[in-house]
Amino acid sequence: MGCFEAGYVPGFIYLCSFWYTRKQIAPRLALFFSAGMFAGIWAGPLAARLQKIKGGLEGYQYIFLIEAAITVGLALIMWVVLDNYPETARFLTAEERAAGLRMLSEDKAQSARAPFRPQQVLRALSDWTLWGYAVIFWASALGGATQAIFGPTLIAAMGYESTHAQVLSAVPSACGFVVQIASMFFPRVHSRYSPWIMVCSGLACAFYAVIASVESTRVRFAFLCLANAALSPNMPLVSMWMSMNVLGVTKKGVAAAVTVMFGGVSGLIGAHVYRERDYPRYRFGHIFVCACNALIFLVALALQLYFRWENQRRDKKARGGIVVVDGSAMSENVIEETDDKRPDHRYTW
């Protein structure tokens, strides 16, 4: 399942770069990631209902069969409906295609004609900022993974019965879903990404510290909901941030793959964070996720400082006449070769 699922999220991020300008990608990514939280609202109650089916199979087998049938059915439909590139889209008229490609060209968006350059893969992997995005995504996904895996367990440990805990697990997911949808508007309020990521991770860190410290069941449940709301925007925000800053078809593909690959690793680690021996408080798990959000804050701050310094350095060179570049006159090959190291490119921090 992991092998076949691995390309889904980076594939979506990569595909968006062919269809939308960098500013248009942001709300699409927020909506995309919010689907995971929306699924979390229904996952617990749906699993509780499917497990009650009387038949020749175990409850968990019905969960796999019914949910997988929905997924495979939609995948077959999208195989027929989804077009790869605007250049080849069947639903666009010639005028619409020309207008769309002109808009994408002006934004320096990706192009289906851009060549794949193997040497660019190594150049991309040597860029430390890509690993910074990946660490933020990893730590953010770890918080989400632990909520998805252990939500009912944590709620049951607070004194609620198993079936009731499955249903109540929808509440933290609902809180996360609402804030994750709202995150698509964050860049419109303030166009910088690192401050939003730092605020969300700082709040999540504080909320998990409270959960690990207090005794009251109601307080812990309330702060579990708040913590899920605080940590949920960071995955779409860091994906938007990466899409805004990384240029070049090959480098953007590598960045998307590396970032989401780290998200997969988070699930592997997150499955062992809340240990049975820590029942019923699970303090170790809460402190671990708290530390992950502190790490997000520090990495986002480091990236912000670097991008601001790099922008100032490029501005200084441009003012001194050392580098004069007309980005609109650059060929696709040159754009792909220089990616976001182009002198006319300025990072969003």
C-alpha positions as a printed Julia matrix, in Angstrom:
349×3 Matrix{Float64}:
   0.0     0.0     0.0
   2.82    2.37    0.85
   4.59    1.85   -2.47
   1.51    2.59   -4.55
   0.42    5.49   -2.35
   3.85    7.13   -2.25
   3.46    9.18   -5.41
   0.03   10.57   -4.63
   0.82   13.7    -2.6
   4.06   14.75   -4.39
   2.36   13.96   -7.69
  -0.47   16.35   -6.88
   1.91   19.13   -5.84
   3.98   18.56   -8.97
   0.93   18.45  -11.29
  -0.4    21.72   -9.88
   2.8    23.45  -10.97
   1.88   22.77  -14.61
  -1.64   24.15  -14.3
  -1.53   27.12  -11.93
   0.6    30.16  -11.21
   2.46   30.18   -7.91
  -0.18   32.35   -6.23
  -3.01   30.19   -7.55
  -1.45   27.01   -6.14
  -1.84   28.12   -2.51
  -5.63   27.68   -2.08
  -5.55   24.43   -4.08
  -2.97   22.93   -1.75
  -4.94   24.04    1.31
  -8.07   22.36   -0.05
  -6.1    19.25   -0.96
  -4.6    18.78    2.5
  -7.89   19.62    4.18
  -9.31   16.45    2.6
  -7.17   14.44    5.02
  -8.65   16.27    8.0
 -12.13   15.95    6.52
 -11.58   12.21    6.21
 -10.51   12.18    9.85
 -13.92   13.56   10.84
 -15.61   10.53    9.32
 -12.91    7.88    9.8
 -13.71    7.07   13.44
 -17.52    6.98   13.19
 -17.38    5.15    9.84
 -14.93    2.55   11.19
 -17.14    2.02   14.23
 -20.15    1.43   11.96
 -18.37   -0.85    9.47
 -16.99   -3.01   12.27
 -20.58   -3.83   13.28
 -21.41   -5.43    9.92
 -22.47   -9.02   10.43
 -20.99  -11.36    7.85
 -18.26  -13.81    7.07
 -15.44  -11.29    7.43
 -13.81   -9.51   10.34
 -14.76   -5.88   10.98
 -11.41   -4.49    9.83
 -11.71   -6.45    6.56
 -14.96   -4.68    5.73
 -13.18   -1.35    6.38
 -10.45   -2.25    3.87
 -12.82   -3.58    1.22
 -15.46   -0.84    1.29
 -13.1     2.14    1.61
 -10.71    0.69   -0.98
 -13.57    0.14   -3.44
 -14.43    3.84   -3.25
 -10.79    4.85   -3.75
 -10.16    2.51   -6.71
 -13.43    3.51   -8.35
 -12.55    7.21   -8.2
  -9.02    6.46   -9.45
 -10.38    4.73  -12.56
 -12.64    7.71  -13.28
  -9.76   10.18  -12.9
  -7.57    8.07  -15.2
 -10.05    8.86  -17.97
 -11.0    12.42  -16.99
  -7.75   14.04  -15.83
  -5.52   15.71  -18.44
  -1.76   15.96  -17.96
  -0.97   19.47  -19.21
  -2.8    22.61  -20.37
  -1.05   22.15  -23.74
  -2.89   18.86  -24.28
  -6.12   19.49  -22.31
  -9.14   18.31  -24.3
 -11.65   20.52  -22.46
  -9.9    23.8   -23.37
 -10.64   25.74  -26.53
  -7.73   27.12  -28.55
  -8.35   30.62  -27.14
  -8.54   29.37  -23.55
  -5.36   27.34  -23.99
  -3.47   30.32  -25.42
  -4.64   32.6   -22.59
  -3.74   30.05  -19.92
  -0.29   29.37  -21.34
   0.39   33.11  -21.61
  -0.53   33.58  -17.94
   1.66   30.64  -16.89
   4.55   31.9   -19.01
   4.39   35.34  -17.42
   4.54   33.73  -13.97
   7.47   31.48  -14.96
   5.3    28.47  -14.13
   6.28   25.0   -15.24
   5.91   23.81  -18.8
   5.32   20.41  -20.34
   8.07   21.22  -22.82
  10.74   21.79  -20.19
  13.39   19.06  -20.41
  14.21   16.72  -17.56
  17.83   17.18  -16.47
  19.34   14.37  -14.34
  22.14   16.65  -13.13
  19.51   18.95  -11.68
  18.47   16.18   -9.3
  21.87   16.24   -7.62
  21.87   20.04   -7.56
  18.46   20.01   -5.95
  19.47   17.47   -3.31
  22.48   19.63   -2.4
  20.24   22.62   -1.61
  19.79   22.65    2.17
  16.57   24.67    1.96
  14.79   21.67    0.4
  15.71   19.63    3.44
  14.41   22.45    5.63
  10.99   22.21    3.98
  11.16   18.43    4.37
  11.9    18.64    8.11
   8.97   21.01    8.64
   6.68   18.71    6.66
   7.97   15.69    8.61
   7.35   17.24   12.0
   3.94   18.57   10.93
   2.9    15.23    9.47
   4.04   13.44   12.61
   1.58   15.44   14.68
  -1.19   14.68   12.2
  -0.25   10.99   12.03
  -0.32   10.55   15.78
  -3.74   12.22   15.94
  -5.05    9.95   13.18
  -3.56    6.75   14.63
  -3.95    7.33   18.34
  -6.85    9.81   18.55
  -9.41    7.2    19.67
  -6.81    5.6    21.99
  -5.97    8.89   23.68
  -9.65    9.73   24.11
 -10.42    6.25   25.45
  -7.58    6.67   27.97
  -9.36    9.76   29.24
 -12.19    7.52   30.45
 -14.48    7.24   27.42
 -15.59    3.8    26.21
 -14.09    2.48   22.98
 -17.05    3.09   20.64
 -17.69    6.53   22.15
 -13.98    7.34   21.74
 -14.16    6.45   18.02
 -16.98    8.95   17.57
 -15.36   11.65   19.73
 -12.15   11.36   17.69
 -14.02   13.25   14.97
 -14.04   16.43   17.08
 -10.25   17.17   16.98
 -10.28   16.34   13.25
 -13.16   18.76   12.71
 -11.2    21.51   14.48
  -8.18   20.79   12.3
 -10.31   20.75    9.15
 -11.79   24.2     9.84
  -8.39   25.82   10.49
  -6.77   24.02    7.56
  -9.45   25.37    5.21
  -8.88   28.82    6.72
  -5.15   28.54    6.01
  -5.78   29.19    2.3
  -6.6    32.77    3.3
  -3.55   33.25    5.54
  -1.29   34.5     2.68
  -3.96   37.07    1.74
  -3.86   38.51    5.24
  -0.06   38.44    5.4
   1.9    37.32    2.33
   4.77   35.75    4.29
   4.7    32.05    5.1
   7.31   31.6     7.84
   5.46   33.8    10.41
   2.28   31.74    9.97
   4.21   28.48   10.36
   6.0    29.79   13.44
   2.75   30.98   15.06
   0.97   27.68   14.41
   3.89   25.53   15.58
   4.4    27.7    18.67
   0.74   27.35   19.65
   0.75   23.6    19.01
   3.88   23.24   21.13
   2.22   25.11   24.01
  -1.01   23.12   23.72
   0.78   19.77   23.83
   2.75   20.95   26.85
  -0.57   21.64   28.61
  -1.94   18.2    27.66
   1.17   16.56   29.11
   0.92   18.55   32.34
  -2.72   18.72   33.48
  -4.86   16.05   35.15
  -8.37   17.14   34.14
  -9.9    14.94   31.42
 -12.0    17.75   29.98
  -9.04   20.13   29.82
  -6.89   17.53   28.07
  -9.62   16.83   25.51
 -10.16   20.55   24.87
  -6.44   21.14   24.36
  -6.2    18.06   22.12
  -8.75   19.78   19.87
  -6.81   23.06   20.03
  -3.52   21.27   19.32
  -4.96   19.59   16.22
  -6.29   22.94   15.02
  -2.86   24.57   15.53
  -0.76   21.89   13.85
  -3.07   21.27   10.87
  -2.17   24.35    8.73
   1.57   23.69    8.63
   1.55   20.92    6.01
  -0.29   23.0     3.38
   1.62   26.14    4.39
   5.06   24.57    3.96
   3.94   23.01    0.66
   2.76   26.44   -0.55
   6.02   28.0     0.65
   8.07   25.41   -1.2
   6.03   25.85   -4.4
   6.48   29.63   -4.26
  10.26   29.47   -3.84
  11.43   26.47   -5.87
  11.71   27.03   -9.63
  12.55   24.6   -12.38
  10.58   21.5   -13.37
  13.18   19.02  -12.16
  14.0    20.79   -8.92
  10.33   21.29   -8.04
   9.69   17.59   -8.65
  12.62   16.62   -6.42
  11.5    19.08   -3.73
   7.94   17.72   -3.73
   9.17   14.12   -3.57
  11.69   14.72   -0.78
   9.25   16.79    1.27
   6.45   14.23    1.12
   8.89   11.33    1.57
   9.73   12.78    4.96
   6.0    12.89    5.66
   5.89    9.15    5.08
   8.73    8.63    7.52
   6.71   10.52   10.11
   4.03    7.85    9.97
   6.63    5.18   10.64
   7.93    7.03   13.7
   4.55    8.32   14.85
   3.19    4.78   15.16
   5.58    4.2    18.08
   5.36    7.55   19.88
   2.39    6.75   22.1
   3.6     3.66   23.95
   1.45    1.21   25.91
   3.64    1.56   28.99
   2.77    5.28   29.14
  -0.97    4.59   29.58
  -3.14    6.45   30.55
  -1.43    9.86   30.38
   0.86    9.15   27.41
   3.1    12.02   28.51
   6.08   10.85   26.43
   4.04   11.04   23.2
   2.69   14.5    23.99
   6.16   15.81   24.87
   7.61   14.26   21.69
   5.03   16.01   19.47
   5.59   19.21   21.46
   9.32   18.99   20.67
   8.56   18.4    16.98
   6.58   21.63   16.84
   9.45   23.46   18.54
  11.7    22.08   15.78
   9.3    23.43   13.14
   9.53   26.88   14.72
  13.35   26.84   14.66
  13.68   25.55   11.09
  11.12   28.08    9.8
  13.06   30.84   11.54
  16.34   29.64   10.0
  14.8    29.56    6.51
  13.3    33.02    7.01
  16.64   34.53    8.02
  18.44   32.87    5.1
  15.88   33.94    2.49
  15.88   37.54    3.74
  19.68   37.62    3.64
  19.77   36.08    0.15
  17.2    38.56   -1.19
  19.21   41.46    0.23
  22.37   40.07   -1.36
  20.72   39.83   -4.79
  19.2    43.32   -4.43
  22.62   44.72   -3.59
  24.18   43.11   -6.67
  21.36   44.4    -8.89
  21.72   47.95   -7.54
  25.47   47.8    -8.1
  24.98   46.79  -11.71
  26.9    43.57  -11.15
  24.06   41.42  -12.48
  21.48   42.61  -14.94
  18.98   39.94  -16.0
  15.79   40.18  -18.02
  13.88   37.13  -16.77
  11.22   37.42  -19.49
  13.88   37.01  -22.18
  15.35   33.83  -20.7
  14.77   30.61  -22.61
  13.11   27.59  -21.01
  16.45   25.76  -20.96
  18.14   28.62  -19.12
  15.25   28.92  -16.64
  15.45   25.19  -15.95
  19.23   25.29  -15.59
  19.33   28.22  -13.15
  16.09   27.33  -11.26
  15.6    29.54   -8.16
  19.25   30.62   -8.22
  18.37   33.06  -10.99
  19.51   36.59  -10.05
  16.05   38.05  -10.79
  14.26   35.62   -8.45
  13.35   36.73   -4.93
  12.42   34.25   -2.24
   9.19   34.49   -0.28
   9.98   34.16    3.39
